[in-house]
């Protein structure tokens, strides 16, 4: 094997290692887990506005696993009169402020004081 071939193989290996590091360090792994206690606390201190058929709403609720029953959910399809000022779903209402989009559990814990 000549020097050019060795250099090429070395560069390919470095590139593969780099891609593996990026994948394992930067790409989030699965759905963040939550506990019943955290779900209860977030639910007691917030409202979540959703819509039937909203894929982002489903993603948000999936973060709470089997504990979505503790969340104060308002479905804007069935209760549009309660959704004034909501421009998209999911949207969280915490301490009178609106937080549109999917929120991480860690963020919700901080916003609700949980």
TIMARBA-163487 format. One record per residue (C-alpha): residue number from 1; x, y, z. Coordinates in steps of 0.05 Angstrom, whole numbers, plus 5000, padded with zeros to 4 digits. Example, Ala and Ser with C-alpha at 12.3 -4.5 7.8 and 13.67 -1.06 7.14 Angstrom:
BEGIN
<rec nr="1" px="5246" py="4910" pz="5156"/>
<rec nr="2" px="5273" py="4979" pz="5143"/>
***
This chain:
BEGIN
<rec nr="1" px="5000" py="5000" pz="5000"/>
<rec nr="2" px="5028" py="5068" pz="4981"/>
<rec nr="3" px="5026" py="5131" pz="5022"/>
<rec nr="4" px="4966" py="5161" pz="4985"/>
<rec nr="5" px="4924" py="5100" pz="4999"/>
<rec nr="6" px="4944" py="5099" pz="5073"/>
<rec nr="7" px="4927" py="5174" pz="5078"/>
<rec nr="8" px="4859" py="5163" pz="5045"/>
<rec nr="9" px="4842" py="5105" pz="5092"/>
<rec nr="10" px="4864" py="5146" pz="5152"/>
<rec nr="11" px="4821" py="5205" pz="5130"/>
<rec nr="12" px="4760" py="5160" pz="5119"/>
<rec nr="13" px="4769" py="5130" pz="5189"/>
<rec nr="14" px="4775" py="5200" pz="5220"/>
<rec nr="15" px="4712" py="5222" pz="5183"/>
<rec nr="16" px="4672" py="5161" pz="5207"/>
<rec nr="17" px="4695" py="5173" pz="5279"/>
<rec nr="18" px="4674" py="5246" pz="5273"/>
<rec nr="19" px="4605" py="5227" pz="5247"/>
<rec nr="20" px="4597" py="5177" pz="5304"/>
<rec nr="21" px="4615" py="5229" pz="5356"/>
<rec nr="22" px="4566" py="5279" pz="5326"/>
<rec nr="23" px="4511" py="5226" pz="5326"/>
<rec nr="24" px="4523" py="5203" pz="5398"/>
<rec nr="25" px="4536" py="5272" pz="5428"/>
<rec nr="26" px="4489" py="5319" pz="5392"/>
<rec nr="27" px="4428" py="5280" pz="5371"/>
<rec nr="28" px="4376" py="5273" pz="5427"/>
<rec nr="29" px="4362" py="5203" pz="5448"/>
<rec nr="30" px="4288" py="5182" pz="5449"/>
<rec nr="31" px="4233" py="5213" pz="5489"/>
<rec nr="32" px="4253" py="5245" pz="5554"/>
<rec nr="33" px="4222" py="5208" pz="5612"/>
<rec nr="34" px="4181" py="5240" pz="5665"/>
<rec nr="35" px="4153" py="5216" pz="5731"/>
<rec nr="36" px="4083" py="5218" pz="5759"/>
<rec nr="37" px="4105" py="5270" pz="5809"/>
<rec nr="38" px="4133" py="5316" pz="5756"/>
<rec nr="39" px="4072" py="5308" pz="5711"/>
<rec nr="40" px="4026" py="5325" pz="5770"/>
<rec nr="41" px="4066" py="5387" pz="5787"/>
<rec nr="42" px="4069" py="5412" pz="5715"/>
<rec nr="43" px="3995" py="5398" pz="5707"/>
<rec nr="44" px="3977" py="5436" pz="5770"/>
<rec nr="45" px="4016" py="5497" pz="5747"/>
<rec nr="46" px="3999" py="5501" pz="5673"/>
<rec nr="47" px="3950" py="5491" pz="5616"/>
<rec nr="48" px="3967" py="5459" pz="5549"/>
<rec nr="49" px="3927" py="5478" pz="5487"/>
<rec nr="50" px="3924" py="5422" pz="5436"/>
<rec nr="51" px="3884" py="5403" pz="5374"/>
<rec nr="52" px="3859" py="5335" pz="5354"/>
<rec nr="53" px="3903" py="5309" pz="5298"/>
<rec nr="54" px="3962" py="5355" pz="5314"/>
<rec nr="55" px="4026" py="5313" pz="5307"/>
<rec nr="56" px="4067" py="5362" pz="5349"/>
<rec nr="57" px="4015" py="5358" pz="5404"/>
<rec nr="58" px="4021" py="5282" pz="5402"/>
<rec nr="59" px="4097" py="5289" pz="5407"/>
<rec nr="60" px="4090" py="5335" pz="5467"/>
<rec nr="61" px="4041" py="5291" pz="5503"/>
<rec nr="62" px="4083" py="5229" pz="5489"/>
<rec nr="63" px="4137" py="5260" pz="5534"/>
<rec nr="64" px="4089" py="5250" pz="5592"/>
<rec nr="65" px="4079" py="5177" pz="5576"/>
<rec nr="66" px="4021" py="5150" pz="5618"/>
<rec nr="67" px="4015" py="5213" pz="5660"/>
<rec nr="68" px="3978" py="5258" pz="5611"/>
<rec nr="69" px="3916" py="5252" pz="5655"/>
<rec nr="70" px="3949" py="5301" pz="5703"/>
<rec nr="71" px="3955" py="5356" pz="5650"/>
<rec nr="72" px="3902" py="5409" pz="5642"/>
<rec nr="73" px="3890" py="5399" pz="5567"/>
<rec nr="74" px="3846" py="5444" pz="5526"/>
<rec nr="75" px="3830" py="5418" pz="5456"/>
<rec nr="76" px="3819" py="5478" pz="5412"/>
<rec nr="77" px="3777" py="5436" pz="5363"/>
<rec nr="78" px="3725" py="5421" pz="5416"/>
<rec nr="79" px="3733" py="5483" pz="5460"/>
<rec nr="80" px="3750" py="5540" pz="5412"/>
<rec nr="81" px="3720" py="5591" pz="5460"/>
<rec nr="82" px="3776" py="5576" pz="5509"/>
<rec nr="83" px="3831" py="5584" pz="5457"/>
<rec nr="84" px="3831" py="5660" pz="5447"/>
<rec nr="85" px="3901" py="5684" pz="5432"/>
<rec nr="86" px="3927" py="5615" pz="5415"/>
<rec nr="87" px="3957" py="5617" pz="5345"/>
<rec nr="88" px="3985" py="5546" pz="5342"/>
<rec nr="89" px="3987" py="5482" pz="5381"/>
<rec nr="90" px="4015" py="5457" pz="5425"/>
<rec nr="91" px="4019" py="5520" pz="5467"/>
<rec nr="92" px="4031" py="5521" pz="5542"/>
<rec nr="93" px="4002" py="5574" pz="5587"/>
<rec nr="94" px="4042" py="5584" pz="5651"/>
<rec nr="95" px="4034" py="5643" pz="5698"/>
<rec nr="96" px="3993" py="5679" pz="5645"/>
<rec nr="97" px="4047" py="5673" pz="5592"/>
<rec nr="98" px="4042" py="5632" pz="5528"/>
<rec nr="99" px="4097" py="5585" pz="5506"/>
<rec nr="100" px="4082" py="5559" pz="5436"/>
<rec nr="101" px="4112" py="5495" pz="5408"/>
<rec nr="102" px="4138" py="5430" pz="5437"/>
<rec nr="103" px="4174" py="5444" pz="5503"/>
<rec nr="104" px="4224" py="5399" pz="5537"/>
<rec nr="105" px="4205" py="5371" pz="5604"/>
<rec nr="106" px="4266" py="5406" pz="5634"/>
<rec nr="107" px="4240" py="5472" pz="5607"/>
<rec nr="108" px="4170" py="5460" pz="5634"/>
<rec nr="109" px="4198" py="5442" pz="5702"/>
<rec nr="110" px="4236" py="5508" pz="5704"/>
<rec nr="111" px="4177" py="5550" pz="5681"/>
<rec nr="112" px="4128" py="5518" pz="5731"/>
<rec nr="113" px="4177" py="5514" pz="5789"/>
<rec nr="114" px="4173" py="5439" pz="5791"/>
***
